[in-house]
């Protein structure tokens, strides 16, 4: 039953209300607030609530309810109805009437039926537009709120430098500054002013740096690199975007699993960064302390280790918390005060989301934000802006519909809607099921242009994504030979692969080779796709390769063969429209790479900000430079930079310096450009990266238009951890560099930092402020 209205609890300020609840809760009820239950355990085969299961799992209350809509495969209205029913049970049938926190996945959109699927995050990172991402996640927030969700398990802040890792596609790339900026845009849109959906920063920390590029393998990196590279985006998002939740990583760092690392989850996260939200476990990671890491003898020991380290909620179900924690407290193995603090944080999250007042939603209105024209237009815009033109020899692109008589479309990524989606999109997350959804494939979009402009479109797939069969090569080559241009759509299929290891599956026609659990040892195009491209190229017809893939592929041989390459990533449900808009010149591409694309897997690591010795040392068979550098992206126009000036050439270690540069659209086509500001320490006390991104700005320019872009950089942004592991701004010479990419620097300016000073814990600036003005002023 609900608390009586005369108890004063419901009218009390939030903290007093939480204190009162903590005092009233029994040990079992407090522990229940640290647990969760997933949809499969609560729903019957028809999608209705199983009343006996609900009573079994929720009689003491619960912390989180896991993916009622997504895992339950419920329509928006059904998801809202089931969520309301669960919340009503908790309000009316449990002793203190405390509702649950319903959570969902939403990396590239709500991962449930009818959710709008936007480009995968590696594609959103290619826009270099946190503002656009914020608009995207505002739409995601509307859809989640409509079904009663209060908490989301996104975004991913892992800094991806080993491109063999399957989850590179989920990230914002290789640079901590860009990752942090995009992540904050994501959080701002999802959480709003605090009344939206709680965002979860994951995976804390270093998850992308696993040995061998594998998803859950051990991480061995120095504490300086851990802080400066992998922790930086988390710290920035906690301190500047007020992210409300953090998720631990699966792996161990130097032998300590993140799920039991008190230094990470409590000392640093809460102590140093003042994080006051909830820490939730990655799915099953608490149990993995026993079954995978072997540091716990049983579930009880695993649960105690995790809650003592700072994990407030075990997800997706209660395996190691629950009765195990109750027994541990009663046996004197766990302090009840530790349980109280975790329960307090969970209750605080419920209070902040308004769940303690009214956890229900209007189920009749739940469908309103789904399938709207606005959402469809936004995902198409996001797809267009994520397109990255990597090369365009001889200006093959854009194609002119009026001057084109026939187009050949080949490749396995041309006519399969699921091939457009990232691993955490609802249809891709369940690859063995036939899930219908509205999408526009590249072939659909090219055919629509053919009908509009009167050119013929011939389609031959040629091969599958991973299978060895080449029987379709002749038909594809014949289609190419009769065409004015060939569009080859290639790449890796994305999904989440939880299957047991079976090497024979790689020869199946379309096995996933990108996404969670899909780590690889070879960055080439899977299957026989490279051979297909080479075959159609042999016909003499110009070939434009469109890479529809979540991972960067080492394609040096293809790049040397064909004139044009477009990196489309995984562009979402309207990705075909975004691709065709770029190919036919309806949209001027402005995407820039968030990762360095290697020539071969053997070049790894190949990220742009390696230390000098690593960046310059070459192999016998290949150079050190990547095939396409970080920040690279071409346009159908030309942008010229000039007149770089600094507000001072002598910067106080506690001051700010402003770098200003002119950018001009020197071509005859309107377009966007991404100006990139890099900083380099000329002779630092420690070996430092050759340069580091410290600011960027996406600017729109008409032909002949100029603008002045100013970057205000705080001295603390130049800080690093010194020999004593203090965060300091070091005296000495520095240089700012303005570039079209990390490798294409066109303007430089030196300056001097006049002293060395330690950065106060609360005095750090994370992001450069930018300002854009008319260049004629």
C-alpha positions in Angstrom: 0.0 0.0 0.0 1.0 3.6 -0.4 2.4 5.7 2.5 -0.5 7.5 4.2 -0.8 11.2 3.2 -0.6 12.3 6.9 2.9 10.8 7.3 4.4 14.0 5.9 6.7 12.0 3.7 5.2 13.0 0.3 5.3 16.7 1.1 8.8 16.8 2.6 11.8 18.1 0.7 13.5 15.4 -1.3 16.3 14.5 1.0 14.1 14.5 4.1 11.7 12.3 2.2 14.6 9.9 1.2 15.9 9.9 4.8 12.4 8.9 6.0 12.1 6.1 3.5 15.6 4.7 4.4 14.5 4.6 8.1 11.3 2.8 7.2 12.7 0.3 4.8 13.6 -3.2 6.1 17.0 -4.6 5.1 15.4 -6.8 2.5 13.5 -3.8 1.1 16.6 -1.7 1.0 18.5 -4.4 -0.8 15.6 -4.7 -3.3 16.2 -1.1 -4.3 19.6 -2.2 -5.5 18.2 -5.0 -7.7 16.5 -5.2 -11.1 14.2 -7.5 -13.0 14.0 -7.9 -16.8 11.0 -8.0 -19.0 11.3 -11.7 -19.8 10.8 -12.6 -16.2 7.7 -10.4 -15.9 5.8 -10.9 -19.1 4.0 -14.0 -20.5 4.2 -15.1 -24.1 1.4 -12.8 -25.1 3.2 -9.7 -23.6 0.9 -9.4 -20.6 2.1 -9.3 -17.0 2.5 -12.6 -15.3 0.9 -11.8 -12.0 2.6 -14.6 -10.1 6.0 -13.5 -11.5 5.3 -9.9 -10.6 4.5 -10.9 -7.0 7.6 -13.1 -6.8 10.0 -10.4 -8.1 8.4 -7.1 -6.8 6.9 -7.8 -3.4 9.7 -6.0 -1.6 10.0 -3.3 -4.3 12.7 -3.1 -7.0 15.3 -0.6 -8.1 15.1 -1.0 -11.9 12.9 -2.7 -14.4 14.8 -3.8 -17.5 13.7 -3.0 -21.0 10.0 -3.6 -20.7 9.4 -2.2 -24.2 12.5 -3.3 -26.0 13.1 -6.7 -24.5 9.3 -7.3 -24.3 8.9 -6.4 -28.0 6.0 -4.3 -27.1 4.4 -1.5 -29.2 4.7 2.0 -27.6 1.2 1.9 -26.3 1.7 -1.6 -24.9 5.0 -0.7 -23.3 3.4 2.3 -21.6 0.5 0.1 -20.4 2.7 -2.6 -19.0 5.0 0.0 -17.3 1.9 1.7 -15.8 0.7 -1.6 -14.5 4.0 -2.5 -12.9 4.3 1.0 -11.3 0.7 0.7 -10.0 1.5 -2.7 -8.4 4.6 -1.2 -6.7 2.6 1.8 -5.5 -0.4 -0.1 -4.3 0.8 -3.6 -3.4 4.2 -3.1 -1.7 4.5 -1.9 1.8 6.0 1.6 1.2 4.8 2.1 -2.4 8.1 3.0 -4.0 8.0 2.8 -7.8 10.8 1.4 -10.1 13.1 3.1 -12.5 12.3 1.7 -16.0 15.3 1.7 -18.3 15.9 1.1 -22.0 18.8 1.1 -24.5 18.9 4.0 -26.9 22.4 4.3 -28.4 21.2 5.2 -31.9 17.5 5.6 -31.0 15.1 3.8 -28.7 15.9 0.1 -29.1 12.4 -1.1 -29.3 9.5 -1.5 -31.7 8.8 1.6 -33.8 11.7 3.6 -32.3 13.4 5.9 -34.8 16.9 4.7 -35.7 19.4 7.4 -36.3 23.0 6.9 -37.6 25.2 4.9 -35.4 27.4 7.0 -33.1 30.6 6.7 -35.2 28.6 8.4 -37.9 27.2 11.1 -35.6 30.8 11.8 -34.5 31.6 12.4 -38.2 29.3 15.3 -38.2 31.5 17.0 -35.5 28.2 18.6 -34.4 27.3 18.2 -30.7 24.4 20.5 -31.4 22.9 18.2 -34.0 23.4 15.2 -31.7 21.6 17.1 -28.9 18.6 17.6 -31.3 18.7 13.9 -32.1 18.7 12.8 -28.4 15.8 15.3 -27.7 13.8 13.2 -30.1 14.9 10.0 -28.4 14.0 11.5 -25.1 10.4 12.2 -26.3 10.0 8.6 -27.4 11.4 7.2 -24.2 9.3 9.4 -21.9 6.2 8.5 -23.8 6.5 4.8 -22.8 7.3 5.6 -19.2 11.1 5.2 -19.3 13.2 7.2 -16.9 16.7 6.0 -17.5 18.7 5.1 -20.6 21.9 3.0 -21.0 23.7 5.5 -23.3 26.0 7.1 -24.5 29.3 5.2 -25.0 32.4 7.3 -24.1 35.1 4.7 -24.8 38.0 6.1 -26.7 38.4 3.8 -29.7 42.0 3.3 -30.9 42.1 -0.5 -31.6 39.9 -0.8 -34.6 39.7 -4.5 -34.3 37.2 -4.0 -31.5 33.7 -4.7 -32.7 32.2 -1.8 -30.7 34.2 1.0 -32.4 30.9 1.8 -34.2 29.2 2.6 -30.9 31.9 5.2 -30.0 32.7 8.8 -31.0 36.1 7.8 -32.2 39.7 8.0 -31.2 40.1 11.5 -29.7 39.2 12.2 -26.0 38.2 15.8 -26.7 35.9 15.0 -29.6 34.4 12.1 -27.6 33.8 14.4 -24.7 32.2 17.1 -26.8 29.9 14.7 -28.6 29.0 12.9 -25.4 28.0 16.1 -23.7 25.7 16.9 -26.6 24.2 13.5 -26.2 23.6 13.9 -22.5 22.2 17.5 -22.8 19.6 16.4 -25.3 18.6 13.2 -23.4 18.5 14.7 -19.9 17.2 18.2 -20.8 17.2 20.5 -17.8 17.2 17.5 -15.5 13.6 16.6 -16.1 14.3 14.2 -19.0 15.9 10.8 -19.2 18.9 9.9 -17.1 21.9 9.3 -19.3 24.4 6.6 -18.5 28.0 7.1 -19.3 29.7 3.8 -20.3 31.9 1.9 -20.0 33.9 3.2 -17.1 36.7 2.9 -18.0 39.1 1.9 -20.8 36.7 -0.6 -22.3 38.0 0.1 -25.8 41.6 -0.8 -24.9 41.2 -4.5 -24.3 44.1 -6.8 -25.2 43.9 -7.9 -28.8 40.9 -5.6 -29.5 38.6 -8.1 -27.8 35.5 -6.9 -26.0 36.0 -8.0 -22.4 39.7 -8.8 -22.3 42.2 -7.3 -19.8 43.4 -3.7 -20.1 47.1 -2.9 -19.6 47.6 0.9 -19.8 49.6 3.3 -17.7 47.7 5.4 -15.2 48.7 8.6 -17.0 47.1 7.4 -20.3 44.1 6.1 -18.4 43.5 9.5 -16.9 44.3 11.8 -19.8 42.8 9.7 -22.6 40.2 7.3 -21.3 38.9 9.1 -18.2 38.8 12.6 -19.7 35.4 12.2 -21.5 33.8 10.8 -18.4 35.2 13.6 -16.2 34.0 16.2 -18.7 30.5 14.8 -19.0 30.1 14.4 -15.2 31.4 17.9 -14.4 29.9 19.9 -17.3 26.8 18.0 -18.5 25.8 16.6 -15.0 25.3 13.1 -16.3 23.1 11.2 -13.9 24.5 7.7 -14.2 27.7 5.8 -14.9 28.1 2.1 -16.0 31.2 0.1 -15.1 33.3 -1.7 -17.8 33.6 -5.5 -18.0 37.3 -5.9 -18.1 40.1 -5.7 -15.4 42.8 -3.0 -15.4 46.1 -4.4 -14.1 44.3 -7.3 -12.5 41.4 -5.4 -10.8 38.0 -5.9 -12.5 36.2 -2.6 -13.0 33.1 -4.0 -11.3 35.0 -4.3 -8.0 37.4 -1.3 -8.3 36.6 1.0 -5.4 39.3 3.4 -6.5 37.5 4.0 -9.8 33.9 3.8 -8.8 34.1 5.6 -5.5 37.4 7.4 -4.9 37.8 9.0 -8.3 34.2 9.1 -9.6 32.5 10.3 -6.4 35.5 11.7 -4.4 37.4 13.6 -7.0 34.6 14.4 -9.5 31.8 14.9 -7.0 29.5 12.6 -9.0 26.2 12.1 -7.0 24.3 9.9 -9.4 23.9 6.2 -9.6 26.4 3.6 -10.8 24.8 0.7 -12.6 26.4 -2.5 -13.5 27.0 -3.5 -17.1 24.8 -6.5 -17.7 26.0 -9.5 -15.8 29.3 -7.9 -14.9 28.7 -8.4 -11.2 28.3 -12.2 -11.7 31.3 -12.1 -14.0 33.4 -11.4 -11.0 32.8 -15.1 -10.2 32.4 -16.8 -13.5 34.8 -14.8 -15.7 37.4 -13.0 -13.6 37.5 -15.7 -10.9 38.0 -13.1 -8.1 34.8 -14.2 -6.2 34.1 -17.6 -5.0 30.3 -17.3 -5.4 27.5 -14.9 -6.1 27.4 -13.6 -2.6 31.1 -12.7 -2.6 30.7 -11.1 -6.0 27.7 -9.0 -4.8 29.6 -7.8 -1.7 32.6 -6.8 -3.8 30.6 -4.9 -6.3 28.4 -2.9 -3.8 31.4 -2.1 -1.7 33.2 -0.8 -4.7 30.3 1.5 -5.5 27.9 -0.3 -7.9 24.4 0.8 -6.7 22.3 -1.3 -9.0 22.9 -4.8 -10.5 21.6 -5.1 -14.0 19.8 -6.6 -15.9 18.5 -8.9 -13.1 19.2 -9.6 -9.5 21.7 -12.4 -9.5 24.3 -11.5 -6.9 22.5 -8.8 -4.8 19.1 -9.5 -3.3 19.2 -12.2 -0.7 22.9 -12.6 -1.1 23.5 -9.1 0.3 20.9 -9.6 3.1 22.8 -12.7 4.2 26.1 -10.9 3.9 24.9 -8.1 6.2 23.5 -10.6 8.7 26.7 -12.5 8.7 28.8 -9.4 9.3 30.4 -9.5 5.9 28.9 -6.3 4.6 28.1 -3.1 6.5 24.4 -2.1 6.4 25.5 1.5 6.0 27.0 0.5 2.6 23.6 -0.8 1.6 21.9 2.4 3.0 24.2 4.7 0.9 23.5 2.8 -2.3 19.7 2.7 -1.6 19.8 6.4 -0.9 21.3 7.1 -4.3 18.7 5.0 -6.0 15.9 6.7 -4.2 17.4 10.1 -5.0 17.3 9.2 -8.7 13.7 8.2 -8.3 12.9 11.5 -6.6 14.7 13.5 -9.3 12.7 11.8 -12.1 9.4 12.5 -10.3 8.7 8.8 -9.9 8.0 9.1 -6.2 5.1 11.4 -7.0 3.6 9.9 -10.2 5.4 7.2 -12.1 2.7 6.6 -14.7 2.3 8.0 -18.2 -0.6 8.6 -20.6 -0.7 5.3 -22.5 -3.2 6.6 -25.0 -0.6 9.3 -26.0 2.4 7.0 -26.1 2.4 6.6 -29.9 2.5 10.4 -30.6 6.3 10.9 -30.8 6.8 7.8 -32.9 6.9 7.7 -36.7 6.5 11.5 -37.0 7.5 13.5 -40.1 9.8 15.5 -37.8 11.7 12.4 -36.6 11.9 11.1 -40.2 13.3 14.4 -41.4 15.8 14.5 -38.6 17.2 11.1 -39.1 17.6 11.9 -42.8 19.4 15.1 -42.0 21.7 13.3 -39.5 22.5 10.7 -42.2 23.3 13.4 -44.8 25.6 15.3 -42.4 27.5 12.1 -41.3 28.5 11.3 -44.9 32.3 11.6 -45.3 33.9 12.0 -48.7 37.3 10.3 -48.4 38.5 10.7 -52.0 37.2 12.0 -55.2 39.8 11.8 -57.9 38.8 13.5 -61.1 35.7 14.9 -59.5 33.7 11.8 -60.3 31.2 12.9 -57.7 28.7 14.4 -57.6 26.9 12.6 -60.3 24.7 14.7 -62.5 21.4 13.1 -63.1 20.7 14.9 -66.4 24.1 13.8 -67.9 23.8 10.2 -66.6 22.2 7.5 -68.8 22.7 4.5 -66.6 24.0 3.5 -63.2 25.1 0.1 -62.0 24.5 -0.6 -58.3 26.4 -3.6 -56.9 27.5 -4.9 -53.5 25.8 -6.6 -50.6 25.0 -3.3 -48.7 22.8 -1.8 -51.4 19.5 -3.4 -50.9 19.2 -4.7 -47.3 17.6 -2.3 -44.8 19.2 -4.0 -41.8 22.6 -3.3 -43.3 22.1 0.4 -42.5 21.7 -0.1 -38.8 24.1 -0.2 -35.8 24.3 -3.1 -33.4 22.0 -1.5 -30.8 19.3 -0.7 -33.2 16.2 -2.9 -32.4 16.2 -4.9 -35.7 20.0 -5.4 -35.6 20.0 -6.5 -32.0 17.8 -9.4 -32.8 19.4 -10.5 -36.2 17.8 -14.0 -36.1 14.3 -12.5 -36.1 12.4 -11.0 -39.0 11.5 -7.5 -37.8 9.7 -5.1 -40.1 10.6 -1.5 -40.0 10.4 1.5 -42.3 13.7 2.2 -44.1 15.1 3.6 -47.3 18.0 1.5 -48.8 20.6 3.0 -51.1 19.1 1.1 -54.0 15.7 2.6 -53.2 17.1 6.1 -53.2 19.2 5.7 -56.4 16.2 4.2 -58.2 14.1 7.2 -57.1 16.7 9.5 -58.6 16.7 7.4 -61.8 12.9 7.9 -62.1 13.3 11.6 -61.5 16.1 12.2 -63.9 15.4 9.5 -66.5 18.4 7.2 -66.1 18.4 3.5 -65.9 19.4 1.7 -62.7 20.7 -1.9 -63.0 21.2 -3.8 -59.8 23.3 -6.9 -59.2 24.4 -7.8 -55.7 27.5 -9.6 -56.8 28.2 -11.3 -53.4 27.2 -11.4 -49.8 28.9 -9.6 -46.9 30.9 -12.6 -45.6 30.4 -15.6 -47.8 33.0 -16.9 -50.3 30.6 -17.3 -53.2 31.7 -15.4 -56.4 29.0 -16.7 -58.7 27.4 -13.2 -58.9 30.6 -11.5 -60.1 29.8 -11.9 -63.8 26.4 -10.4 -63.5 27.7 -7.5 -61.6 30.5 -6.9 -64.1 28.1 -7.1 -67.0 25.9 -4.5 -65.3 28.9 -2.3 -64.7 30.2 -2.6 -68.3 26.9 -1.3 -69.6 26.7 1.7 -67.2 28.1 5.2 -67.1 29.1 4.8 -63.5 29.1 2.0 -60.9 28.1 2.5 -57.3 29.6 -0.3 -55.1 28.1 -0.6 -51.7 30.3 -2.6 -49.4 31.1 -3.1 -45.7 30.5 -5.2 -42.6 27.2 -6.3 -41.2 26.5 -5.1 -37.7 24.7 -6.9 -34.9 25.3 -8.1 -31.3 26.7 -11.6 -31.4 26.3 -13.6 -28.1 26.7 -17.0 -29.8 29.3 -19.5 -28.9 32.5 -19.4 -30.9 32.0 -21.2 -34.2 34.6 -20.4 -36.8 32.5 -22.1 -39.5 29.9 -19.4 -39.3 32.2 -16.8 -40.9 31.4 -18.4 -44.3 27.7 -17.9 -43.9 26.3 -15.2 -46.3 25.8 -12.4 -43.8 27.3 -13.0 -40.4 27.9 -9.9 -38.3 31.6 -8.8 -38.3 31.0 -5.5 -36.5 29.2 -4.8 -33.3 29.3 -6.2 -29.7 31.0 -9.6 -29.6 32.2 -9.2 -33.2 35.9 -8.4 -32.8 38.2 -9.2 -35.7 41.9 -9.7 -36.6 41.6 -8.4 -40.1 40.4 -4.9 -41.0 39.9 -5.6 -44.7 36.4 -5.9 -46.2 34.9 -9.2 -45.1 34.1 -12.0 -47.6 34.9 -11.4 -51.2 33.8 -7.8 -51.4 37.2 -6.4 -52.3 37.4 -8.8 -55.2 34.0 -7.7 -56.3 35.1 -4.1 -56.4 38.2 -5.0 -58.4 36.1 -7.1 -60.8 33.7 -4.2 -61.7 36.6 -1.8 -61.9 38.2 -4.0 -64.6 35.3 -3.2 -66.9 36.6 0.4 -67.3 33.5 2.0 -65.9 34.3 4.6 -63.2 33.5 3.2 -59.7 32.5 5.0 -56.6 32.7 2.9 -53.5 30.3 3.6 -50.6 31.4 2.0 -47.4 28.3 1.2 -45.3 30.0 -0.1 -42.2 30.4 0.5 -38.5 34.2 -0.1 -38.6 36.9 1.6 -40.7 38.3 -0.9 -43.2 41.9 -1.0 -44.3 41.3 -0.4 -48.0 44.6 0.8 -49.4 44.3 -1.5 -52.5 40.7 -0.3 -53.2 41.7 3.3 -52.7 44.4 3.0 -55.2 42.0 1.4 -57.7 38.8 3.5 -57.7 38.4 7.3 -58.0 35.8 7.9 -55.3 35.2 6.6 -51.8 32.4 7.7 -49.5 32.4 6.6 -45.8 28.7 6.3 -45.0 29.1 4.4 -41.7 25.8 2.9 -40.5 23.5 5.8 -41.4 20.2 4.6 -39.9 16.8 4.0 -41.3 16.9 6.9 -43.8 20.5 6.2 -44.7 19.7 5.5 -48.3 18.4 9.0 -48.7 21.5 10.5 -47.0 23.8 8.6 -49.3 22.0 9.4 -52.5 21.8 13.1 -51.6 25.6 13.2 -51.4 26.2 11.1 -54.5 23.9 13.2 -56.7 25.0 16.6 -55.3 21.8 17.5 -53.4 23.9 17.8 -50.3 27.5 18.9 -50.1 29.3 16.3 -47.9 30.9 17.8 -44.7 31.6 14.8 -42.6 35.1 14.4 -41.1 36.7 11.3 -39.8 36.6 10.7 -36.0 39.2 8.0 -36.4 42.4 7.5 -38.4 41.8 4.8 -41.1 44.9 2.5 -41.4 46.4 1.1 -44.5 46.6 -2.3 -42.9 45.7 -3.8 -39.5 49.4 -4.1 -38.8 49.7 -0.3 -38.5 47.7 -0.2 -35.3 47.9 1.9 -33.2 47.7 4.6 -35.8 45.7 7.3 -34.1 46.8 10.9 -34.8 48.1 11.9 -31.4 50.7 9.2 -30.8 53.9 10.2 -29.1 56.7 11.3 -31.5 58.7 8.1 -31.6 55.5 6.0 -32.3 54.2 8.5 -34.8 57.3 8.5 -37.0 58.7 5.0 -36.8 57.9 3.0 -39.9 57.5 -0.7 -40.9 59.4 -2.5 -43.6 56.4 -2.8 -45.8 54.4 0.3 -45.0 54.8 3.9 -43.8 53.6 5.2 -40.5 50.9 7.5 -41.8 47.3 6.2 -42.0 45.5 5.9 -45.3 43.0 8.6 -44.3 43.9 10.8 -41.2 41.8 11.8 -38.3 39.7 14.8 -39.2 39.9 14.2 -42.9 36.8 14.9 -45.1 36.5 16.4 -48.6 33.8 18.7 -50.0 32.4 19.6 -53.4 33.9 23.1 -52.8 37.2 24.4 -51.5 37.9 26.1 -48.1 40.8 28.4 -47.6 42.2 29.4 -44.2 44.3 32.4 -43.4 45.2 35.2 -41.0 45.6 33.1 -37.9 46.3 35.4 -35.0 46.6 35.1 -31.2 45.3 37.4 -28.5 48.7 37.1 -26.8 52.0 35.3 -27.4 52.6 35.1 -23.6 50.0 33.1 -21.8 49.6 33.0 -18.0 49.2 29.4 -16.7 45.9 30.6 -15.2 44.8 32.6 -18.2 43.0 32.3 -21.5 44.3 32.7 -25.1 42.2 33.4 -28.1 43.2 32.0 -31.5 41.3 33.6 -34.5 41.4 32.5 -38.1 39.6 33.4 -41.3 37.9 30.7 -43.4 36.7 31.3 -46.9 34.5 29.2 -49.3 36.7 29.6 -52.3 34.5 27.5 -54.6 31.2 27.9 -56.2 29.1 25.5 -54.0 27.7 26.2 -50.6 29.0 23.9 -47.9 30.0 23.2 -44.3 33.6 23.0 -43.1 35.0 21.8 -39.8 37.8 23.9 -38.6 40.1 22.0 -36.2 42.5 23.6 -33.7 45.4 21.5 -32.4 47.9 22.3 -29.7 51.5 21.0 -29.5 54.0 21.4 -26.6 57.3 22.0 -28.1 59.7 20.6 -25.5 57.7 19.2 -22.6 59.1 17.6 -19.5 57.5 14.2 -20.5 57.0 12.5 -23.8 53.7 14.0 -25.1 51.4 13.4 -28.1 52.7 15.2 -31.2 49.5 17.3 -31.1 46.2 17.3 -29.4 42.8 18.5 -30.5 41.7 21.4 -28.3 38.8 22.9 -30.3 36.7 22.7 -33.4 33.8 24.5 -35.1 31.5 23.5 -37.9 30.8 26.5 -40.2 28.4 27.0 -43.0 29.5 29.2 -45.9 28.0 30.3 -49.2 30.3 30.6 -52.3 32.8 33.4 -51.8 31.7 34.0 -48.2 34.3 34.4 -45.4 34.0 34.1 -41.6 36.2 34.7 -38.7 36.3 31.9 -36.1 37.7 32.5 -32.7 38.8 29.8 -30.2 39.1 30.8 -26.6 41.4 28.2 -25.0 41.9 28.2 -21.2 45.4 27.4 -20.1 44.2 24.4 -18.0 43.3 22.7 -21.3 47.0 22.3 -21.9 47.6 20.5 -18.6 48.9 17.0 -18.2 49.9 14.8 -15.3 53.5 15.5 -14.4 56.2 13.1 -13.0 54.6 13.4 -9.5 51.2 12.8 -11.0 49.9 16.3 -10.4 47.7 17.9 -13.1 49.9 20.9 -14.1 50.1 23.5 -16.8 53.8 23.5 -17.7 55.9 26.5 -18.6 57.4 26.6 -22.1 56.8 27.1 -25.8 53.6 25.8 -27.5 52.1 26.0 -30.9 48.5 26.2 -32.2 47.8 24.6 -35.5 44.7 25.1 -37.7 44.0 22.2 -40.1 41.6 20.6 -42.5 42.7 17.4 -40.7 45.3 16.3 -38.2 47.6 15.7 -41.2 46.7 18.8 -43.2 47.8 21.7 -41.1 47.7 25.0 -43.0 48.3 27.7 -40.3 50.4 27.7 -37.2 51.1 30.2 -34.4 53.6 29.9 -31.5 53.0 31.2 -28.0 54.7 30.8 -24.6 53.2 29.7 -21.2 54.9 31.9 -18.7 54.9 29.6 -15.6 54.1 26.2 -14.2 51.1 25.8 -12.0 49.0 23.0 -10.6 45.4 23.0 -11.8 42.9 23.1 -8.9 40.5 20.1 -8.7 37.5 22.3 -9.4 39.3 24.8 -11.6 39.7 22.9 -14.8 38.2 24.0 -18.1 37.2 21.1 -20.4 36.0 22.8 -23.6 37.1 25.7 -25.8 34.6 28.4 -26.4 34.1 29.3 -30.0 32.7 32.4 -31.7 31.9 32.9 -35.4 31.5 36.3 -37.0 31.2 37.8 -40.5 34.7 37.7 -42.1 34.2 41.1 -43.6 33.8 42.9 -40.3 
